[in-house]
Amino acid sequence: MTAFMKKEWMELCRSGRLLVLFLLFSLLGIMNPALAKLTPWLVETLSESLADAGIAAAAVTVDAMSSWAQFYKNFPLGMVFFILLTSGSFTTEYQKGTLIPVVTRGLTRRNIVLAKSLVIVALWTVMYWLCFGITCGYNAYIWDNKAANHLYFAAALAWLFGIWITSFVLLFSAVAQSGAQVLAGTGAIALGVYLLSLFPKFGRFLPIRFLDGMSLLQGVTSVCDYAVSATAAVFVSFLCIILAVVCFDRKQL
Amino acid sequence: MNMLELSHVAKRFGEKQVLRDVTFSVPEHSVFGFVGKNGAGKTTAMKLILGLLSSDSGEISVNGSTVCYGTTKTNRFVGYLPDVPEFYPFMTPREYLRFCGEISGMKAGEIESRSEELLALVGLEKDNRRLKGFSRGMKQRLGIAQALLGRPKLLICDEPTSALDPAGRKELLDILADAREQTTVLFSTHILSDVEHICDQIAFLHEGKIVLQGTLKEVRAKRKDAAVELELERPEDAPLLIRVFHDLKSKGRGRFLLEDAGRLPELFRFLADSRISVLRIERREASIEDLFMEVVGK
């Protein structure tokens, strides 16, 4: 299993995927405070033309909260890229037949799924907290993070959302034949959950609300409000990975 | 002792019955040729042996243990070279062999020495490029190296010579023939001269069934007398000849094949009596190829 994880790591490095993700998540991390910092200046430069158009631009004050608002708006973009880049992890191996020599050498299928899952989850964790860390650092330096309630808890929830969606990527990877099918399946789940969350009755239990970190930061919601949905997300993620192992055991390579 | 045994194995894909009642065994330290046309079911049979497919009925055992679908323990005895080997394009040959060795739990020192030995054997010892730029023939060479890495008891090669140049083919056949000392080889092919070069035993697979099997000698002995080929000077005499000799097989433009050489005197008499002029009469040498054509009914 270690050998297979080493191979996954080598693949990430040599295919350039690691570099792309690193640059993307760093950029997102820097962009959040930068955009917040630039907003007053942007408004000022635009105010004349805005005034011509009949819109009165008042002076804008920005603080750490504006930067965090940017963070929760932008990180899903990073997540989408992350899913795009990892959706082929299994399926390209099916298409090329590169797993066949591995299986016929006696590496158990379970270990293949677990090795890949561990690498992908670790990759998401590192990339996400990198992005968060950069934003957090700048915010503390430029403004002050004190205004934000439950800063780390909110961040952990958004991270959990990433894990939750990644577990579906893994499950669909064990079932589907192509990367497109994996994306379609994951997309359908995300869309389905989003639509469900429009009903307040279900919304409480669904991980979609993890994306709205601002309500925690602004103190609209409290930690306890998330107990059920967070537990559900952890449970579903584990379930997906277990199902992925079961399906992969039966898959024809 | 038999290294590999298949008994009454059947497999179907949807409507298509790919293998039916396949039974054969491969004795230890032999080279077993598995011959058949494209689509005869050779690759399917090999995948069943490797546990990559599940059989519908029948039993397969390798080195005395039964093969089961999915993760089969019998694979630790087996080295496998797929028909189109594909490797991770971002690795070099040495890295790939190390990866293979680590997966099968070999010790680092052993992986190192065995890799060097095998890369030299297949002629890739100086290649340190990544596998991305490798041609199919080079991949085939690396494929044989990875298959032999763990000193398998059974080496399964799916059409190992198909992508190689003539020199490479000869080298590969030599490698397989030498491997007999340490292992048992099962290889599939549709190139019959390969079989004649190195096999001890062969089996012909046709439309999912074993139609003929045995040692090379046994199989050759099964062949009836060598056939006679006949070419007429005037193709228009052909109907006359066919009328008397119904079992003559037409091969087009006044050429015929007489399989029952015992009727040759009779044929000569008829040709002389009817004054049919003949361009050529030739006794064909018995080859595996004829035999193959005979069993597949062409």
Contacts between the chains, C-beta under 8 A, distances in Angstrom:
chain1	res1	chain2	res2	distance
A	2	B	102	7.5
A	3	B	99	5.9
A	3	B	102	3.5
A	3	B	103	5.0
A	4	B	103	6.8
A	6	B	99	7.5
A	6	B	102	7.6
A	7	B	88	6.7
A	7	B	91	7.8
A	7	B	99	5.5
A	10	B	90	6.5
A	10	B	91	7.0
A	10	B	95	7.6
A	11	B	88	6.8
A	11	B	90	5.8
A	14	B	90	4.0
A	14	B	130	7.9
A	15	B	90	6.1
A	96	B	86	4.5
A	97	B	82	6.6
A	97	B	84	7.2
A	97	B	86	4.8
A	98	B	86	5.2
A	98	B	87	6.4
A	98	B	88	5.9
A	100	B	52	6.6
A	100	B	80	7.7
A	100	B	82	5.9
A	101	B	80	6.9
A	101	B	82	7.2
A	101	B	85	7.4
A	101	B	87	7.5
A	101	B	100	6.9
A	101	B	146	6.4
A	102	B	103	6.2
A	103	B	52	7.1
A	103	B	71	7.4
A	103	B	75	7.6
A	104	B	50	5.2
A	104	B	52	7.2
A	104	B	75	5.2
A	104	B	78	6.6
A	104	B	80	4.6
A	105	B	75	6.9
A	105	B	100	6.0
A	105	B	103	4.9
A	105	B	104	4.8
A	105	B	150	7.4
A	106	B	71	7.9
A	106	B	73	7.8
A	106	B	75	5.0
A	106	B	76	5.0
A	106	B	103	7.2
A	106	B	104	5.8
A	107	B	103	4.8
A	108	B	71	4.7
A	109	B	70	6.5
A	109	B	71	5.5
A	110	B	71	7.7
A	249	B	70	5.5
A	249	B	71	7.4
A	250	B	70	7.1
A	252	B	52	7.3
A	252	B	53	6.7
A	253	B	52	6.0
